Amino acid sequence: MGVAYYTIDQASKILQLSESTIRRAIKKGDIPRAKFCGKILIPAWFIEQGFEKGEIIE
């Protein structure tokens, strides 16, 4: 079984975006998020789906 969620730091490295860009996109609702133990987590399906479609978050 693979990874279910990524932290903002991990997602920023995978997507090659700054953490602030990811936080802004989360705030706008462009990136789904979950919270666990006070940490914001991004679902792995969202990141994998973006790579499959070749989409880039701006």
N, C-alpha and C positions, 0 to 999 in steps of 0.2 A: 504494500500500500504506500502511496506517495504522500507528499506533503499536502495538508489540507489548507493551511493558511501561511502567509508570510508577514513578517513585521514590516513596518515602513522602511526600515534600513535595508532589509533584504530585497524588498520590491524596488527600491531606488537603484540598487546595484543591477538587478535583473533587467529593469526597464531602461536603465541608463538615464534616469531623471533625478533631479535633486529632490531631497526629502520635502522641501517647501512646496515644490510643484505638485508632489503627490498629496500633501496635506490640503492644498488648495482644491485639487480635484475631488478629494473626499468631501470637503466642505460644500462644494457645489453640487455634489451628488453624482458626479461622473464616475467615481470609483466606489463600489460597494465596500462596506467595512463591517467588522464585528468587533466587539470588545470582550476581552477576557482578562481578568485580574488587572484591570486598569490599562491594559495595552490595546492599542488599535491594531487590528489584524486585517489583512486583505486576503480574500479567498483565492486560493491557487487557481481555481477554474477561470477566474476573471483574467488573470495574467496569461494563462495558457491559451485562452480564447483569443486574446489580443494578438498573440504571436501567430496563431493559426490564420487569422484574417489579415495579418500584416498591418494592423492598425497601430498608430502611434498616438499617445495621449499628449496633447499640447497644453 
